[in-house]
Amino acid sequence: MSDLATFTEQLSRARTQEAAYDALCALTKSLVGAKLFTVMTADMSAMLASRTYSDDPVNYPTSGTKAIEMNAWFDIVHGKGETFVANTLADIDKVFPDAELIGKLGCGSVINLPVHIRGEMVATVNILHEEQFYTPQRVRIAEDQLRLPAIATVAVAIALG
């Protein structure tokens, strides 16, 4: 069974938000690789972000909210609706206040894939790995092969919520 077929089967059987996100996490790791995988939802009217999934709940729990910061990352992901990519911890540190923790987890590159539903950015899929891991080829795979599964997963998670 292909990675996409396995994902489709798992997503179609998901009875919890976590199970839906588990399926997307597994697909992401098989297609582009990840040491850390999280999903953040965004409430743009309240300017709040919430971590709704994490494959490392000890270091990145799924509780609480944080204010959405207006910075270069926001302009790329929320403003333009484009994927954000950083391949060094120094670049991550420019936009994320938790860069030190990210580095301690052995990560130094990130892909933030925005998820749009009804024309609005509702979530980001956050994929992290060691420095210089997300080559242009891996970024293309994330954009081309994970965008639709990410939309489907977030939509299923909303329906299950």
GUFI-315369 format. One record per residue (C-alpha): chain; residue in one letter; residue number from 1; y, x, z. Coordinates in Angstrom, 3 decimals, always signed. Layout:
<atoms>
{unit:A, code:a, pos:NUM, y:Y, x:X, z:Z}
...
</atoms>
This chain:
<atoms>
{unit:A, code:m, pos:1, y:+0.000, x:+0.000, z:+0.000}
{unit:A, code:s, pos:2, y:+3.448, x:+1.388, z:-0.907}
{unit:A, code:d, pos:3, y:+6.152, x:+2.018, z:+1.685}
{unit:A, code:l, pos:4, y:+8.140, x:-0.927, z:+0.343}
{unit:A, code:a, pos:5, y:+5.102, x:-3.228, z:+0.369}
{unit:A, code:t, pos:6, y:+4.334, x:-2.234, z:+3.965}
{unit:A, code:f, pos:7, y:+7.975, x:-2.864, z:+4.927}
{unit:A, code:t, pos:8, y:+7.958, x:-6.257, z:+3.198}
{unit:A, code:e, pos:9, y:+4.771, x:-7.271, z:+4.991}
{unit:A, code:q, pos:10, y:+6.088, x:-6.130, z:+8.385}
{unit:A, code:l, pos:11, y:+9.474, x:-7.811, z:+7.890}
{unit:A, code:s, pos:12, y:+7.892, x:-11.076, z:+6.763}
{unit:A, code:r, pos:13, y:+5.765, x:-11.153, z:+9.931}
{unit:A, code:a, pos:14, y:+8.562, x:-10.137, z:+12.338}
{unit:A, code:r, pos:15, y:+9.020, x:-12.557, z:+15.212}
{unit:A, code:t, pos:16, y:+11.651, x:-10.499, z:+17.059}
{unit:A, code:q, pos:17, y:+14.756, x:-8.595, z:+16.039}
{unit:A, code:e, pos:18, y:+13.123, x:-5.405, z:+17.285}
{unit:A, code:a, pos:19, y:+10.094, x:-5.927, z:+15.039}
{unit:A, code:a, pos:20, y:+12.374, x:-6.454, z:+12.040}
{unit:A, code:y, pos:21, y:+14.303, x:-3.276, z:+12.809}
{unit:A, code:d, pos:22, y:+11.052, x:-1.383, z:+13.491}
{unit:A, code:a, pos:23, y:+10.032, x:-2.148, z:+9.906}
{unit:A, code:l, pos:24, y:+13.329, x:-0.826, z:+8.515}
{unit:A, code:c, pos:25, y:+13.126, x:+2.253, z:+10.741}
{unit:A, code:a, pos:26, y:+9.635, x:+3.080, z:+9.446}
{unit:A, code:l, pos:27, y:+10.727, x:+2.586, z:+5.826}
{unit:A, code:t, pos:28, y:+13.787, x:+4.788, z:+6.354}
{unit:A, code:k, pos:29, y:+11.750, x:+7.580, z:+7.921}
{unit:A, code:s, pos:30, y:+9.246, x:+7.495, z:+5.065}
{unit:A, code:l, pos:31, y:+11.866, x:+7.430, z:+2.285}
{unit:A, code:v, pos:32, y:+14.641, x:+9.755, z:+3.513}
{unit:A, code:g, pos:33, y:+13.583, x:+11.051, z:+6.938}
{unit:A, code:a, pos:34, y:+15.272, x:+10.589, z:+10.315}
{unit:A, code:k, pos:35, y:+15.137, x:+12.135, z:+13.764}
{unit:A, code:l, pos:36, y:+17.327, x:+9.313, z:+15.126}
{unit:A, code:f, pos:37, y:+17.683, x:+5.807, z:+13.698}
{unit:A, code:t, pos:38, y:+20.045, x:+3.145, z:+15.026}
{unit:A, code:v, pos:39, y:+21.691, x:-0.049, z:+13.822}
{unit:A, code:m, pos:40, y:+25.177, x:-1.066, z:+14.921}
{unit:A, code:t, pos:41, y:+26.535, x:-4.551, z:+14.309}
{unit:A, code:a, pos:42, y:+30.241, x:-5.117, z:+13.923}
{unit:A, code:d, pos:43, y:+32.410, x:-8.001, z:+15.076}
{unit:A, code:m, pos:44, y:+35.546, x:-7.301, z:+13.096}
{unit:A, code:s, pos:45, y:+37.494, x:-10.217, z:+14.581}
{unit:A, code:a, pos:46, y:+37.014, x:-8.754, z:+18.079}
{unit:A, code:m, pos:47, y:+37.016, x:-5.121, z:+16.794}
{unit:A, code:l, pos:48, y:+33.779, x:-4.444, z:+18.706}
{unit:A, code:a, pos:49, y:+30.573, x:-2.689, z:+17.699}
{unit:A, code:s, pos:50, y:+27.193, x:-3.204, z:+19.376}
{unit:A, code:r, pos:51, y:+24.065, x:-1.072, z:+19.064}
{unit:A, code:t, pos:52, y:+21.396, x:-3.640, z:+18.260}
{unit:A, code:y, pos:53, y:+18.543, x:-1.205, z:+17.597}
{unit:A, code:s, pos:54, y:+17.635, x:+2.333, z:+18.538}
{unit:A, code:d, pos:55, y:+14.462, x:+4.333, z:+18.127}
{unit:A, code:d, pos:56, y:+15.677, x:+6.446, z:+21.101}
{unit:A, code:p, pos:57, y:+16.608, x:+3.894, z:+23.778}
{unit:A, code:v, pos:58, y:+16.850, x:+6.579, z:+26.465}
{unit:A, code:n, pos:59, y:+19.714, x:+8.437, z:+24.787}
{unit:A, code:y, pos:60, y:+21.025, x:+5.543, z:+22.684}
{unit:A, code:p, pos:61, y:+20.381, x:+2.262, z:+24.524}
{unit:A, code:t, pos:62, y:+21.000, x:-1.121, z:+22.941}
{unit:A, code:s, pos:63, y:+23.318, x:-2.405, z:+25.626}
{unit:A, code:g, pos:64, y:+27.044, x:-2.948, z:+25.753}
{unit:A, code:t, pos:65, y:+29.774, x:-2.776, z:+23.154}
{unit:A, code:k, pos:66, y:+32.391, x:-0.253, z:+22.120}
{unit:A, code:a, pos:67, y:+35.758, x:-0.600, z:+20.469}
{unit:A, code:i, pos:68, y:+35.847, x:+0.041, z:+16.747}
{unit:A, code:e, pos:69, y:+38.058, x:+3.067, z:+16.194}
{unit:A, code:m, pos:70, y:+40.441, x:+3.234, z:+13.264}
{unit:A, code:n, pos:71, y:+39.688, x:+6.698, z:+11.849}
{unit:A, code:a, pos:72, y:+38.486, x:+8.360, z:+8.625}
{unit:A, code:w, pos:73, y:+34.976, x:+7.006, z:+9.205}
{unit:A, code:f, pos:74, y:+36.349, x:+3.468, z:+9.539}
{unit:A, code:d, pos:75, y:+38.315, x:+3.844, z:+6.295}
{unit:A, code:i, pos:76, y:+35.182, x:+4.899, z:+4.387}
{unit:A, code:v, pos:77, y:+32.594, x:+2.530, z:+5.879}
{unit:A, code:h, pos:78, y:+34.641, x:-0.543, z:+6.765}
{unit:A, code:g, pos:79, y:+37.646, x:-0.195, z:+4.471}
{unit:A, code:k, pos:80, y:+35.932, x:+0.922, z:+1.263}
{unit:A, code:g, pos:81, y:+32.416, x:-0.308, z:+2.107}
{unit:A, code:e, pos:82, y:+30.989, x:+3.081, z:+1.163}
{unit:A, code:t, pos:83, y:+28.282, x:+5.199, z:+2.715}
{unit:A, code:f, pos:84, y:+29.502, x:+7.880, z:+5.134}
{unit:A, code:v, pos:85, y:+27.717, x:+11.220, z:+5.014}
{unit:A, code:a, pos:86, y:+28.277, x:+14.298, z:+7.170}
{unit:A, code:n, pos:87, y:+25.987, x:+17.299, z:+7.036}
{unit:A, code:t, pos:88, y:+27.289, x:+19.451, z:+9.876}
{unit:A, code:l, pos:89, y:+27.793, x:+18.807, z:+13.557}
{unit:A, code:a, pos:90, y:+31.404, x:+19.964, z:+13.145}
{unit:A, code:d, pos:91, y:+32.007, x:+17.179, z:+10.600}
{unit:A, code:i, pos:92, y:+30.271, x:+14.641, z:+12.829}
{unit:A, code:d, pos:93, y:+32.487, x:+15.738, z:+15.724}
{unit:A, code:k, pos:94, y:+35.590, x:+14.804, z:+13.698}
{unit:A, code:v, pos:95, y:+34.689, x:+11.111, z:+13.785}
{unit:A, code:f, pos:96, y:+32.106, x:+10.517, z:+16.537}
{unit:A, code:p, pos:97, y:+32.872, x:+11.105, z:+20.222}
{unit:A, code:d, pos:98, y:+29.153, x:+11.568, z:+20.989}
{unit:A, code:a, pos:99, y:+28.712, x:+14.600, z:+18.708}
{unit:A, code:e, pos:100, y:+27.601, x:+16.764, z:+21.632}
{unit:A, code:l, pos:101, y:+24.697, x:+14.423, z:+22.424}
{unit:A, code:i, pos:102, y:+23.829, x:+14.191, z:+18.739}
{unit:A, code:g, pos:103, y:+23.571, x:+17.984, z:+18.635}
{unit:A, code:k, pos:104, y:+21.452, x:+18.110, z:+21.787}
{unit:A, code:l, pos:105, y:+18.971, x:+15.791, z:+20.072}
{unit:A, code:g, pos:106, y:+18.588, x:+18.295, z:+17.233}
{unit:A, code:c, pos:107, y:+20.695, x:+16.308, z:+14.807}
{unit:A, code:g, pos:108, y:+23.589, x:+17.605, z:+12.744}
{unit:A, code:s, pos:109, y:+23.717, x:+15.342, z:+9.709}
{unit:A, code:v, pos:110, y:+24.188, x:+11.610, z:+9.335}
{unit:A, code:i, pos:111, y:+24.118, x:+8.812, z:+6.802}
{unit:A, code:n, pos:112, y:+25.885, x:+5.587, z:+7.827}
{unit:A, code:l, pos:113, y:+24.851, x:+2.892, z:+5.360}
{unit:A, code:p, pos:114, y:+27.056, x:-0.215, z:+5.578}
{unit:A, code:v, pos:115, y:+25.395, x:-3.632, z:+5.393}
{unit:A, code:h, pos:116, y:+27.343, x:-6.494, z:+3.827}
{unit:A, code:i, pos:117, y:+26.486, x:-10.187, z:+4.119}
{unit:A, code:r, pos:118, y:+28.727, x:-12.935, z:+2.726}
{unit:A, code:g, pos:119, y:+31.071, x:-10.195, z:+1.495}
{unit:A, code:e, pos:120, y:+31.684, x:-8.863, z:+5.006}
{unit:A, code:m, pos:121, y:+30.525, x:-5.610, z:+6.584}
{unit:A, code:v, pos:122, y:+28.305, x:-6.814, z:+9.441}
{unit:A, code:a, pos:123, y:+26.347, x:-3.685, z:+10.390}
{unit:A, code:t, pos:124, y:+25.681, x:-0.043, z:+9.730}
{unit:A, code:v, pos:125, y:+22.296, x:+1.612, z:+9.473}
{unit:A, code:n, pos:126, y:+22.680, x:+5.044, z:+11.062}
{unit:A, code:i, pos:127, y:+20.267, x:+7.744, z:+10.005}
{unit:A, code:l, pos:128, y:+20.439, x:+11.196, z:+11.620}
{unit:A, code:h, pos:129, y:+18.584, x:+14.467, z:+11.097}
{unit:A, code:e, pos:130, y:+19.112, x:+18.236, z:+11.341}
{unit:A, code:e, pos:131, y:+22.145, x:+19.897, z:+9.732}
{unit:A, code:q, pos:132, y:+22.262, x:+19.899, z:+5.922}
{unit:A, code:f, pos:133, y:+19.280, x:+17.520, z:+5.718}
{unit:A, code:y, pos:134, y:+20.949, x:+14.736, z:+3.743}
{unit:A, code:t, pos:135, y:+21.142, x:+16.232, z:+0.291}
{unit:A, code:p, pos:136, y:+22.723, x:+14.266, z:-2.560}
{unit:A, code:q, pos:137, y:+19.197, x:+13.225, z:-3.604}
{unit:A, code:r, pos:138, y:+18.369, x:+11.839, z:-0.145}
{unit:A, code:v, pos:139, y:+21.714, x:+10.026, z:-0.013}
{unit:A, code:r, pos:140, y:+20.978, x:+8.428, z:-3.406}
{unit:A, code:i, pos:141, y:+17.556, x:+7.316, z:-2.146}
{unit:A, code:a, pos:142, y:+19.179, x:+5.778, z:+0.932}
{unit:A, code:e, pos:143, y:+21.766, x:+3.954, z:-1.151}
{unit:A, code:d, pos:144, y:+19.402, x:+2.876, z:-3.924}
{unit:A, code:q, pos:145, y:+16.219, x:+2.094, z:-1.997}
{unit:A, code:l, pos:146, y:+17.383, x:+1.147, z:+1.506}
{unit:A, code:r, pos:147, y:+20.422, x:-1.039, z:+0.848}
{unit:A, code:l, pos:148, y:+18.502, x:-4.231, z:-0.027}
{unit:A, code:p, pos:149, y:+15.895, x:-3.744, z:+2.742}
{unit:A, code:a, pos:150, y:+18.786, x:-3.166, z:+5.190}
{unit:A, code:i, pos:151, y:+20.504, x:-6.396, z:+4.123}
{unit:A, code:a, pos:152, y:+17.215, x:-8.297, z:+4.392}
{unit:A, code:t, pos:153, y:+16.488, x:-6.818, z:+7.815}
{unit:A, code:v, pos:154, y:+19.906, x:-7.651, z:+9.244}
{unit:A, code:a, pos:155, y:+19.682, x:-11.185, z:+7.810}
{unit:A, code:v, pos:156, y:+16.232, x:-11.658, z:+9.374}
{unit:A, code:a, pos:157, y:+17.471, x:-10.220, z:+12.680}
{unit:A, code:i, pos:158, y:+20.402, x:-12.653, z:+12.663}
{unit:A, code:a, pos:159, y:+18.016, x:-15.545, z:+11.951}
{unit:A, code:l, pos:160, y:+15.734, x:-14.432, z:+14.799}
{unit:A, code:g, pos:161, y:+18.634, x:-13.956, z:+17.211}
</atoms>
